[in-house]
Amino acid sequence: MSTEIEDAVISAAHATGYTVNAATMMTVAIDLSGSTLVGDLITIPGKGSLKVTDYLKDLHDRAPSGFSRLQQPDKPDAEQTVAELRRKRPLDAAWHARRAGATGITRAHMNEIASRRAGR
């Protein structure tokens, strides 16, 4: 399967407000191996062709757990998830002291946490 088909499926999912996980994309690769994309039609050898959006609807019906909503920072509070609404506590001085003494992967993770908190 070409990356054009994968890109078309991902773009169609994003257009409907979803993102597709890796396991579902493996299903796409298996389903559409040997297929070609012409415009918005997927041509499946020996079977015919179908629109990308029709394939996406079928895939969503078969594997709904493989889709999740795209995160939209500008949506109203009533539509946000608990994780989106949860406030991050500021990092205290003791945390920064532990971070200063950390090394390796621990230091990298702590740097990532600090940068996420700073970029709220």
C-alpha positions as CSV (number, residue, x, y, z in Angstrom):
1,M,0.0,0.0,0.0
2,S,1.3,3.4,-0.8
3,T,1.6,6.2,1.7
4,E,-0.8,8.2,-0.5
5,I,-3.6,5.9,0.6
6,E,-2.5,6.1,4.2
7,D,-2.4,9.9,4.0
8,A,-5.8,10.0,2.3
9,V,-7.3,7.9,5.1
10,I,-5.7,10.0,7.8
11,S,-6.8,13.2,6.1
12,A,-10.4,12.0,5.8
13,A,-10.4,11.0,9.5
14,H,-9.1,14.4,10.5
15,A,-11.7,16.1,8.3
16,T,-14.4,14.3,10.3
17,G,-12.7,15.2,13.6
18,Y,-11.0,11.9,14.4
19,T,-7.5,10.6,14.6
20,V,-6.6,6.9,13.8
21,N,-4.4,4.8,16.0
22,A,-1.5,2.7,14.8
23,A,-3.3,-0.6,15.2
24,T,-6.1,0.6,13.0
25,M,-3.7,1.9,10.4
26,M,-2.2,-1.7,10.3
27,T,-5.7,-2.9,9.5
28,V,-5.9,-0.3,6.7
29,A,-2.6,-1.5,5.3
30,I,-3.8,-5.1,5.3
31,D,-7.2,-4.3,3.9
32,L,-5.8,-2.1,1.1
33,S,-2.6,-3.9,0.2
34,G,-2.0,-3.7,-3.6
35,S,-4.6,-0.9,-3.9
36,T,-4.0,2.3,-5.7
37,L,-5.4,5.8,-5.2
38,V,-6.9,7.8,-8.1
39,G,-8.3,11.1,-7.0
40,D,-10.6,10.2,-4.0
41,L,-11.2,6.6,-5.2
42,I,-9.3,3.6,-3.8
43,T,-9.0,0.9,-6.5
44,I,-8.8,-2.6,-4.9
45,P,-7.4,-5.2,-7.3
46,G,-10.1,-7.7,-8.3
47,K,-12.8,-6.0,-6.3
48,G,-13.5,-2.6,-7.7
49,S,-13.2,0.8,-6.2
50,L,-14.6,2.9,-3.4
51,K,-14.4,6.4,-2.0
52,V,-11.9,7.1,0.8
53,T,-14.8,8.4,3.0
54,D,-16.8,5.3,2.4
55,Y,-13.9,3.1,3.4
56,L,-13.4,5.3,6.5
57,K,-17.0,4.9,7.6
58,D,-16.8,1.1,7.2
59,L,-13.5,1.0,9.1
60,H,-15.0,3.1,11.9
61,D,-18.0,0.7,12.1
62,R,-15.6,-2.3,12.3
63,A,-13.1,-0.8,14.7
64,P,-14.6,2.1,16.7
65,S,-11.9,1.8,19.4
66,G,-9.2,2.7,16.8
67,F,-10.5,6.2,16.5
68,S,-10.3,9.1,19.0
69,R,-11.4,12.7,18.8
70,L,-8.9,15.3,17.7
71,Q,-8.0,17.7,20.5
72,Q,-9.4,21.1,19.9
73,P,-8.1,23.8,22.3
74,D,-10.8,26.3,21.4
75,K,-13.8,24.1,22.2
76,P,-16.1,25.1,25.1
77,D,-15.6,23.7,28.6
78,A,-18.7,21.6,28.3
79,E,-17.1,19.6,25.5
80,Q,-13.7,19.2,27.1
81,T,-12.6,16.0,28.8
82,V,-11.6,15.8,32.4
83,A,-7.9,15.6,31.5
84,E,-8.2,18.8,29.5
85,L,-10.0,20.6,32.3
86,R,-7.5,19.4,35.0
87,R,-5.2,22.1,36.1
88,K,-1.6,21.4,36.4
89,R,-0.1,22.3,39.8
90,P,2.9,24.6,39.7
91,L,6.2,22.9,40.3
92,D,7.5,23.6,43.8
93,A,11.1,24.4,44.8
94,A,11.7,20.9,46.1
95,W,10.8,19.5,42.7
96,H,13.3,21.8,41.0
97,A,15.9,20.8,43.5
98,R,15.4,17.1,42.7
99,R,15.5,18.0,39.0
100,A,18.8,19.8,39.4
101,G,20.4,16.6,40.8
102,A,18.8,14.2,38.3
103,T,20.7,12.7,35.4
104,G,20.0,10.6,32.3
105,I,16.5,9.7,31.4
106,T,15.1,11.0,34.7
107,R,16.5,14.4,33.9
108,A,15.1,14.2,30.3
109,H,11.6,13.4,31.6
110,M,11.7,16.1,34.3
111,N,12.8,18.6,31.6
112,E,9.9,17.6,29.5
113,I,7.5,18.0,32.4
114,A,8.9,21.4,33.2
115,S,8.6,22.6,29.6
116,R,5.0,21.4,29.4
117,R,4.1,23.2,32.5
118,A,5.7,26.4,31.3
119,G,3.9,26.2,28.0
120,R,0.4,26.1,29.5
